[in-house]
Amino acid sequence: MPDNIVNIDFHRHFHIQPGERVLDLGCGSGRHTIEAARYPGRIVGVDIAADDLRAAKFMYDDMKAKGLAGRADFIIGDATNLPFRDGVFDKALCTETFEHIPDDRRGIDEFLRVAKHGARTVVSVPAFWPERAYWSLSWDYWHSPGGHVRWYRPGEMRRILEQHGMTVEFERRRHASQSLYWFLRCIHGLPRENFPPVRLTWKLINVHHNRRWKPLEFVESVANLIIGKDLIHYGHKRGDSSPATQDARAMASAREG
Protein backbone atom coordinates (compact mmCIF):
# COMPACT_ATOMS: atom_id res chain seq x y z
CA MET A 1 0.00 0.00 0.00
CA PRO A 2 1.12 3.60 -0.46
CA ASP A 3 3.46 4.78 2.27
CA ASN A 4 1.67 8.10 2.69
CA ILE A 5 -1.58 6.62 4.03
CA VAL A 6 -2.03 7.40 7.72
CA ASN A 7 -4.93 6.49 10.00
CA ILE A 8 -4.58 9.23 12.60
CA ASP A 9 -6.00 12.72 12.17
CA PHE A 10 -3.10 14.70 13.65
CA HIS A 11 -4.60 18.05 12.75
CA ARG A 12 -7.98 17.74 14.50
CA HIS A 13 -7.83 14.87 17.00
CA PHE A 14 -4.19 14.23 17.88
CA HIS A 15 -2.48 17.59 17.64
CA ILE A 16 1.08 17.50 19.02
CA GLN A 17 2.15 20.48 21.09
CA PRO A 18 5.73 21.84 21.14
CA GLY A 19 8.07 19.71 23.23
CA GLU A 20 5.67 16.82 23.80
CA ARG A 21 7.01 13.28 23.88
CA VAL A 22 4.98 10.93 21.70
CA LEU A 23 5.12 7.13 21.40
CA ASP A 24 4.34 5.36 18.12
CA LEU A 25 4.06 1.70 19.16
CA GLY A 26 4.46 -0.78 16.33
CA CYS A 27 5.68 1.95 14.00
CA GLY A 28 6.68 -0.39 11.15
CA SER A 29 8.19 1.56 8.29
CA GLY A 30 7.48 4.82 10.11
CA ARG A 31 4.58 6.39 8.25
CA HIS A 32 2.87 7.66 11.42
CA THR A 33 6.14 8.52 13.16
CA ILE A 34 7.19 10.70 10.24
CA GLU A 35 3.75 12.30 9.98
CA ALA A 36 3.90 13.08 13.71
CA ALA A 37 7.36 14.60 13.23
CA ARG A 38 5.80 17.34 11.12
CA TYR A 39 4.84 18.82 14.49
CA PRO A 40 7.41 20.20 16.97
CA GLY A 41 7.57 17.25 19.36
CA ARG A 42 9.87 14.35 20.23
CA ILE A 43 8.57 11.19 18.57
CA VAL A 44 9.74 7.67 19.45
CA GLY A 45 8.88 4.85 17.05
CA VAL A 46 9.11 1.32 18.45
CA ASP A 47 8.95 -1.90 16.46
CA ILE A 48 10.27 -5.44 16.71
CA ALA A 49 11.28 -5.65 13.03
CA ALA A 50 14.80 -4.31 12.43
CA ASP A 51 14.33 -4.14 8.65
CA ASP A 52 11.24 -1.96 9.01
CA LEU A 53 13.07 0.35 11.40
CA ARG A 54 15.95 0.76 8.95
CA ALA A 55 13.46 1.72 6.24
CA ALA A 56 11.76 4.13 8.66
CA LYS A 57 15.06 5.78 9.56
CA PHE A 58 15.97 6.14 5.88
CA MET A 59 12.65 7.82 5.07
CA TYR A 60 12.84 10.02 8.14
CA ASP A 61 16.34 11.23 7.28
CA ASP A 62 15.16 12.08 3.77
CA MET A 63 12.12 13.99 5.07
CA LYS A 64 14.17 15.71 7.78
CA ALA A 65 16.47 17.14 5.13
CA LYS A 66 13.40 18.64 3.46
CA GLY A 67 12.23 20.16 6.73
CA LEU A 68 10.38 18.61 9.67
CA ALA A 69 9.46 20.50 12.83
CA GLY A 70 9.89 17.53 15.18
CA ARG A 71 12.52 14.95 16.01
CA ALA A 72 12.05 11.20 15.61
CA ASP A 73 14.01 8.30 17.06
CA PHE A 74 13.52 4.64 16.25
CA ILE A 75 14.00 1.85 18.78
CA ILE A 76 13.75 -1.91 18.39
CA GLY A 77 11.56 -3.29 21.13
CA ASP A 78 8.89 -5.76 22.19
CA ALA A 79 5.42 -4.25 22.58
CA THR A 80 4.76 -6.51 25.57
CA ASN A 81 7.88 -5.33 27.43
CA LEU A 82 8.63 -1.72 26.60
CA PRO A 83 11.98 -0.23 27.71
CA PHE A 84 10.47 2.95 29.21
CA ARG A 85 9.52 4.01 32.71
CA ASP A 86 5.93 4.61 33.73
CA GLY A 87 4.20 7.73 32.44
CA VAL A 88 7.01 9.07 30.27
CA PHE A 89 4.95 9.97 27.16
CA ASP A 90 2.60 12.94 26.75
CA LYS A 91 0.74 11.20 23.93
CA ALA A 92 0.74 7.64 22.57
CA LEU A 93 -0.53 6.03 19.39
CA CYS A 94 -0.67 2.46 18.16
CA THR A 95 -1.93 1.63 14.67
CA GLU A 96 -2.61 -1.82 13.24
CA THR A 97 -0.42 -3.60 15.79
CA PHE A 98 -2.42 -5.40 18.48
CA GLU A 99 -3.96 -7.80 15.94
CA HIS A 100 -0.40 -9.10 15.32
CA ILE A 101 0.54 -9.70 18.97
CA PRO A 102 -0.22 -13.07 20.60
CA ASP A 103 -0.66 -11.41 24.02
CA ASP A 104 -2.50 -8.26 22.96
CA ARG A 105 -3.73 -7.53 26.49
CA ARG A 106 -0.17 -7.36 27.75
CA GLY A 107 0.68 -5.03 24.86
CA ILE A 108 -2.23 -2.73 25.75
CA ASP A 109 -1.12 -2.66 29.39
CA GLU A 110 2.40 -1.65 28.34
CA PHE A 111 1.09 0.94 25.88
CA LEU A 112 -0.93 2.63 28.62
CA ARG A 113 1.69 2.14 31.34
CA VAL A 114 4.22 4.37 29.60
CA ALA A 115 1.67 7.15 28.92
CA LYS A 116 1.03 9.87 31.46
CA HIS A 117 -2.26 10.03 33.33
CA GLY A 118 -4.68 11.95 31.14
CA ALA A 119 -2.45 11.53 28.06
CA ARG A 120 -4.15 11.59 24.67
CA THR A 121 -4.09 8.05 23.25
CA VAL A 122 -5.28 6.53 19.99
CA VAL A 123 -5.48 2.89 18.90
CA SER A 124 -6.31 1.63 15.42
CA VAL A 125 -7.21 -1.96 14.49
CA PRO A 126 -8.81 -3.54 11.41
CA ALA A 127 -12.60 -3.19 11.32
CA PHE A 128 -14.45 -6.46 11.81
CA TRP A 129 -16.49 -7.01 8.65
CA PRO A 130 -13.76 -6.34 6.05
CA GLU A 131 -11.28 -8.36 8.12
CA ARG A 132 -13.72 -11.26 8.50
CA ALA A 133 -14.25 -11.29 4.72
CA TYR A 134 -10.51 -11.48 4.02
CA TRP A 135 -10.08 -14.40 6.41
CA SER A 136 -12.93 -16.21 4.64
CA LEU A 137 -11.63 -15.51 1.14
CA SER A 138 -7.92 -16.18 1.55
CA TRP A 139 -6.05 -18.84 3.51
CA ASP A 140 -2.80 -16.97 2.80
CA TYR A 141 -4.16 -13.76 4.38
CA TRP A 142 -4.25 -15.18 7.89
CA HIS A 143 -1.37 -17.67 7.54
CA SER A 144 1.29 -15.29 6.26
CA PRO A 145 4.31 -14.95 8.62
CA GLY A 146 3.93 -11.84 10.72
CA GLY A 147 0.28 -11.49 9.74
CA HIS A 148 -2.85 -11.07 11.81
CA VAL A 149 -3.45 -13.63 14.55
CA ARG A 150 -6.98 -12.43 15.43
CA TRP A 151 -9.82 -10.13 14.52
CA TYR A 152 -11.84 -7.93 16.86
CA ARG A 153 -15.62 -8.18 16.84
CA PRO A 154 -17.72 -4.99 16.80
CA GLY A 155 -17.17 -3.11 20.05
CA GLU A 156 -14.60 -5.63 21.33
CA MET A 157 -11.48 -3.45 21.15
CA ARG A 158 -13.33 -0.55 22.75
CA ARG A 159 -14.32 -2.77 25.69
CA ILE A 160 -10.77 -4.09 26.07
CA LEU A 161 -9.27 -0.60 26.05
CA GLU A 162 -11.80 0.62 28.59
CA GLN A 163 -11.08 -2.38 30.85
CA HIS A 164 -7.35 -1.69 30.73
CA GLY A 165 -7.48 2.00 31.60
CA MET A 166 -8.22 4.01 28.44
CA THR A 167 -11.33 6.15 28.11
CA VAL A 168 -12.50 5.95 24.48
CA GLU A 169 -14.13 9.25 23.55
CA PHE A 170 -15.12 8.46 19.97
CA GLU A 171 -14.34 6.18 17.00
CA ARG A 172 -13.71 6.75 13.32
CA ARG A 173 -13.56 4.38 10.35
CA ARG A 174 -11.24 5.13 7.46
CA HIS A 175 -9.81 3.86 4.18
CA ALA A 176 -12.66 2.10 2.44
CA SER A 177 -10.49 2.18 -0.68
CA GLN A 178 -8.03 -0.13 1.07
CA SER A 179 -10.89 -2.54 1.74
CA LEU A 180 -11.43 -2.78 -2.00
CA TYR A 181 -7.72 -3.29 -2.61
CA TRP A 182 -7.41 -6.13 -0.08
CA PHE A 183 -10.63 -7.70 -1.32
CA LEU A 184 -9.09 -7.93 -4.79
CA ARG A 185 -5.83 -9.29 -3.34
CA CYS A 186 -7.71 -12.02 -1.52
CA ILE A 187 -9.88 -12.88 -4.54
CA HIS A 188 -6.99 -13.11 -7.01
CA GLY A 189 -4.47 -14.62 -4.61
CA LEU A 190 -2.53 -12.72 -1.97
CA PRO A 191 0.91 -13.24 -3.59
CA ARG A 192 -0.35 -11.84 -6.92
CA GLU A 193 -0.02 -8.16 -6.02
CA ASN A 194 1.05 -7.35 -9.61
CA PHE A 195 -2.07 -8.90 -11.15
CA PRO A 196 -3.41 -6.09 -13.43
CA PRO A 197 -6.68 -5.26 -11.57
CA VAL A 198 -4.86 -5.30 -8.23
CA ARG A 199 -1.96 -3.23 -9.51
CA LEU A 200 -4.31 -0.69 -11.13
CA THR A 201 -6.30 -0.31 -7.91
CA TRP A 202 -3.07 0.27 -5.97
CA LYS A 203 -2.03 3.00 -8.42
CA LEU A 204 -5.41 4.73 -8.24
CA ILE A 205 -5.34 4.72 -4.44
CA ASN A 206 -1.84 6.16 -4.47
CA VAL A 207 -2.89 8.94 -6.87
CA HIS A 208 -5.98 9.65 -4.77
CA HIS A 209 -4.02 9.96 -1.53
CA ASN A 210 -1.47 12.24 -3.15
CA ARG A 211 -3.96 14.58 -4.82
CA ARG A 212 -6.93 14.39 -2.42
CA TRP A 213 -9.67 15.02 -4.99
CA LYS A 214 -12.71 16.42 -3.17
CA PRO A 215 -15.36 14.27 -4.96
CA LEU A 216 -13.43 11.06 -4.18
CA GLU A 217 -12.84 12.22 -0.60
CA PHE A 218 -16.60 12.55 -0.19
CA VAL A 219 -17.32 9.16 -1.77
CA GLU A 220 -14.78 7.47 0.49
CA SER A 221 -16.08 9.25 3.59
CA VAL A 222 -19.53 7.75 2.90
CA ALA A 223 -18.09 4.33 2.05
CA ASN A 224 -16.11 4.40 5.31
CA LEU A 225 -19.37 4.08 7.23
CA ILE A 226 -19.95 0.68 5.62
CA ILE A 227 -16.61 -0.82 4.56
CA GLY A 228 -13.96 1.36 6.22
CA LYS A 229 -10.98 -0.91 6.75
CA ASP A 230 -9.49 0.76 9.83
CA LEU A 231 -11.30 1.39 13.10
CA ILE A 232 -9.63 4.18 15.10
CA HIS A 233 -10.31 4.71 18.81
CA TYR A 234 -9.53 8.21 20.12
CA GLY A 235 -9.40 8.83 23.84
CA HIS A 236 -7.07 9.26 26.80
CA LYS A 237 -5.49 7.29 29.60
CA ARG A 238 -7.64 7.68 32.66
CA GLY A 239 -6.05 9.96 35.21
CA ASP A 240 -6.20 13.30 36.94
CA SER A 241 -6.33 15.57 33.88
CA SER A 242 -8.18 15.36 30.59
CA PRO A 243 -6.57 15.83 27.15
CA ALA A 244 -8.57 19.04 26.68
CA THR A 245 -7.14 20.43 29.90
CA GLN A 246 -3.62 19.41 28.89
CA ASP A 247 -3.96 21.02 25.46
CA ALA A 248 -5.30 24.24 27.02
CA ARG A 249 -2.38 24.37 29.45
CA ALA A 250 0.13 23.73 26.65
CA MET A 251 -1.36 26.49 24.49
CA ALA A 252 -1.33 28.90 27.43
CA SER A 253 2.33 28.07 28.10
CA ALA A 254 3.17 28.63 24.45
CA ARG A 255 1.49 32.06 24.48
CA GLU A 256 3.29 33.04 27.67
CA GLY A 257 6.60 31.94 26.19
C-alpha positions as CSV (number, residue, x, y, z in Angstrom):
1,M,0.0,0.0,0.0
2,P,1.1,3.6,-0.5
3,D,3.5,4.8,2.3
4,N,1.7,8.1,2.7
5,I,-1.6,6.6,4.0
6,V,-2.0,7.4,7.7
7,N,-4.9,6.5,10.0
8,I,-4.6,9.2,12.6
9,D,-6.0,12.7,12.2
10,F,-3.1,14.7,13.7
11,H,-4.6,18.1,12.8
12,R,-8.0,17.7,14.5
13,H,-7.8,14.9,17.0
14,F,-4.2,14.2,17.9
15,H,-2.5,17.6,17.6
16,I,1.1,17.5,19.0
17,Q,2.2,20.5,21.1
18,P,5.7,21.8,21.1
19,G,8.1,19.7,23.2
20,E,5.7,16.8,23.8
21,R,7.0,13.3,23.9
22,V,5.0,10.9,21.7
23,L,5.1,7.1,21.4
24,D,4.3,5.4,18.1
25,L,4.1,1.7,19.2
26,G,4.5,-0.8,16.3
27,C,5.7,2.0,14.0
28,G,6.7,-0.4,11.2
29,S,8.2,1.6,8.3
30,G,7.5,4.8,10.1
31,R,4.6,6.4,8.2
32,H,2.9,7.7,11.4
33,T,6.1,8.5,13.2
34,I,7.2,10.7,10.2
35,E,3.7,12.3,10.0
36,A,3.9,13.1,13.7
37,A,7.4,14.6,13.2
38,R,5.8,17.3,11.1
39,Y,4.8,18.8,14.5
40,P,7.4,20.2,17.0
41,G,7.6,17.2,19.4
42,R,9.9,14.3,20.2
43,I,8.6,11.2,18.6
44,V,9.7,7.7,19.5
45,G,8.9,4.8,17.1
46,V,9.1,1.3,18.5
47,D,8.9,-1.9,16.5
48,I,10.3,-5.4,16.7
49,A,11.3,-5.7,13.0
50,A,14.8,-4.3,12.4
51,D,14.3,-4.1,8.6
52,D,11.2,-2.0,9.0
53,L,13.1,0.4,11.4
54,R,16.0,0.8,9.0
55,A,13.5,1.7,6.2
56,A,11.8,4.1,8.7
57,K,15.1,5.8,9.6
58,F,16.0,6.1,5.9
59,M,12.6,7.8,5.1
60,Y,12.8,10.0,8.1
61,D,16.3,11.2,7.3
62,D,15.2,12.1,3.8
63,M,12.1,14.0,5.1
64,K,14.2,15.7,7.8
65,A,16.5,17.1,5.1
66,K,13.4,18.6,3.5
67,G,12.2,20.2,6.7
68,L,10.4,18.6,9.7
69,A,9.5,20.5,12.8
70,G,9.9,17.5,15.2
71,R,12.5,15.0,16.0
72,A,12.0,11.2,15.6
73,D,14.0,8.3,17.1
74,F,13.5,4.6,16.3
75,I,14.0,1.8,18.8
76,I,13.8,-1.9,18.4
77,G,11.6,-3.3,21.1
78,D,8.9,-5.8,22.2
79,A,5.4,-4.3,22.6
80,T,4.8,-6.5,25.6
81,N,7.9,-5.3,27.4
82,L,8.6,-1.7,26.6
83,P,12.0,-0.2,27.7
84,F,10.5,2.9,29.2
85,R,9.5,4.0,32.7
86,D,5.9,4.6,33.7
87,G,4.2,7.7,32.4
88,V,7.0,9.1,30.3
89,F,5.0,10.0,27.2
90,D,2.6,12.9,26.8
91,K,0.7,11.2,23.9
92,A,0.7,7.6,22.6
93,L,-0.5,6.0,19.4
94,C,-0.7,2.5,18.2
95,T,-1.9,1.6,14.7
96,E,-2.6,-1.8,13.2
97,T,-0.4,-3.6,15.8
98,F,-2.4,-5.4,18.5
99,E,-4.0,-7.8,15.9
100,H,-0.4,-9.1,15.3
101,I,0.5,-9.7,19.0
102,P,-0.2,-13.1,20.6
103,D,-0.7,-11.4,24.0
104,D,-2.5,-8.3,23.0
105,R,-3.7,-7.5,26.5
106,R,-0.2,-7.4,27.8
107,G,0.7,-5.0,24.9
108,I,-2.2,-2.7,25.7
109,D,-1.1,-2.7,29.4
110,E,2.4,-1.6,28.3
111,F,1.1,0.9,25.9
112,L,-0.9,2.6,28.6
113,R,1.7,2.1,31.3
114,V,4.2,4.4,29.6
115,A,1.7,7.1,28.9
116,K,1.0,9.9,31.5
117,H,-2.3,10.0,33.3
118,G,-4.7,11.9,31.1
119,A,-2.4,11.5,28.1
120,R,-4.2,11.6,24.7
121,T,-4.1,8.0,23.3
122,V,-5.3,6.5,20.0
123,V,-5.5,2.9,18.9
124,S,-6.3,1.6,15.4
125,V,-7.2,-2.0,14.5
126,P,-8.8,-3.5,11.4
127,A,-12.6,-3.2,11.3
128,F,-14.5,-6.5,11.8
129,W,-16.5,-7.0,8.6
130,P,-13.8,-6.3,6.0
131,E,-11.3,-8.4,8.1
132,R,-13.7,-11.3,8.5
133,A,-14.3,-11.3,4.7
134,Y,-10.5,-11.5,4.0
135,W,-10.1,-14.4,6.4
136,S,-12.9,-16.2,4.6
137,L,-11.6,-15.5,1.1
138,S,-7.9,-16.2,1.6
139,W,-6.0,-18.8,3.5
140,D,-2.8,-17.0,2.8
141,Y,-4.2,-13.8,4.4
142,W,-4.2,-15.2,7.9
143,H,-1.4,-17.7,7.5
144,S,1.3,-15.3,6.3
145,P,4.3,-15.0,8.6
146,G,3.9,-11.8,10.7
147,G,0.3,-11.5,9.7
148,H,-2.8,-11.1,11.8
149,V,-3.4,-13.6,14.5
150,R,-7.0,-12.4,15.4
151,W,-9.8,-10.1,14.5
152,Y,-11.8,-7.9,16.9
153,R,-15.6,-8.2,16.8
154,P,-17.7,-5.0,16.8
155,G,-17.2,-3.1,20.1
156,E,-14.6,-5.6,21.3
157,M,-11.5,-3.5,21.2
158,R,-13.3,-0.6,22.7
159,R,-14.3,-2.8,25.7
160,I,-10.8,-4.1,26.1
161,L,-9.3,-0.6,26.0
162,E,-11.8,0.6,28.6
163,Q,-11.1,-2.4,30.8
164,H,-7.3,-1.7,30.7
165,G,-7.5,2.0,31.6
166,M,-8.2,4.0,28.4
167,T,-11.3,6.2,28.1
168,V,-12.5,5.9,24.5
169,E,-14.1,9.2,23.6
170,F,-15.1,8.5,20.0
171,E,-14.3,6.2,17.0
172,R,-13.7,6.7,13.3
173,R,-13.6,4.4,10.3
174,R,-11.2,5.1,7.5
175,H,-9.8,3.9,4.2
176,A,-12.7,2.1,2.4
177,S,-10.5,2.2,-0.7
178,Q,-8.0,-0.1,1.1
179,S,-10.9,-2.5,1.7
180,L,-11.4,-2.8,-2.0
181,Y,-7.7,-3.3,-2.6
182,W,-7.4,-6.1,-0.1
183,F,-10.6,-7.7,-1.3
184,L,-9.1,-7.9,-4.8
185,R,-5.8,-9.3,-3.3
186,C,-7.7,-12.0,-1.5
187,I,-9.9,-12.9,-4.5
188,H,-7.0,-13.1,-7.0
189,G,-4.5,-14.6,-4.6
190,L,-2.5,-12.7,-2.0
191,P,0.9,-13.2,-3.6
192,R,-0.4,-11.8,-6.9
193,E,0.0,-8.2,-6.0
194,N,1.1,-7.4,-9.6
195,F,-2.1,-8.9,-11.1
196,P,-3.4,-6.1,-13.4
197,P,-6.7,-5.3,-11.6
198,V,-4.9,-5.3,-8.2
199,R,-2.0,-3.2,-9.5
200,L,-4.3,-0.7,-11.1
201,T,-6.3,-0.3,-7.9
202,W,-3.1,0.3,-6.0
203,K,-2.0,3.0,-8.4
204,L,-5.4,4.7,-8.2
205,I,-5.3,4.7,-4.4
206,N,-1.8,6.2,-4.5
207,V,-2.9,8.9,-6.9
208,H,-6.0,9.7,-4.8
209,H,-4.0,10.0,-1.5
210,N,-1.5,12.2,-3.2
211,R,-4.0,14.6,-4.8
212,R,-6.9,14.4,-2.4
213,W,-9.7,15.0,-5.0
214,K,-12.7,16.4,-3.2
215,P,-15.4,14.3,-5.0
216,L,-13.4,11.1,-4.2
217,E,-12.8,12.2,-0.6
218,F,-16.6,12.5,-0.2
219,V,-17.3,9.2,-1.8
220,E,-14.8,7.5,0.5
221,S,-16.1,9.2,3.6
222,V,-19.5,7.8,2.9
223,A,-18.1,4.3,2.1
224,N,-16.1,4.4,5.3
225,L,-19.4,4.1,7.2
226,I,-19.9,0.7,5.6
227,I,-16.6,-0.8,4.6
228,G,-14.0,1.4,6.2
229,K,-11.0,-0.9,6.8
230,D,-9.5,0.8,9.8
231,L,-11.3,1.4,13.1
232,I,-9.6,4.2,15.1
233,H,-10.3,4.7,18.8
234,Y,-9.5,8.2,20.1
235,G,-9.4,8.8,23.8
236,H,-7.1,9.3,26.8
237,K,-5.5,7.3,29.6
238,R,-7.6,7.7,32.7
239,G,-6.1,10.0,35.2
240,D,-6.2,13.3,36.9
241,S,-6.3,15.6,33.9
242,S,-8.2,15.4,30.6
243,P,-6.6,15.8,27.1
244,A,-8.6,19.0,26.7
245,T,-7.1,20.4,29.9
246,Q,-3.6,19.4,28.9
247,D,-4.0,21.0,25.5
248,A,-5.3,24.2,27.0
249,R,-2.4,24.4,29.4
250,A,0.1,23.7,26.6
251,M,-1.4,26.5,24.5
252,A,-1.3,28.9,27.4
253,S,2.3,28.1,28.1
254,A,3.2,28.6,24.5
255,R,1.5,32.1,24.5
256,E,3.3,33.0,27.7
257,G,6.6,31.9,26.2
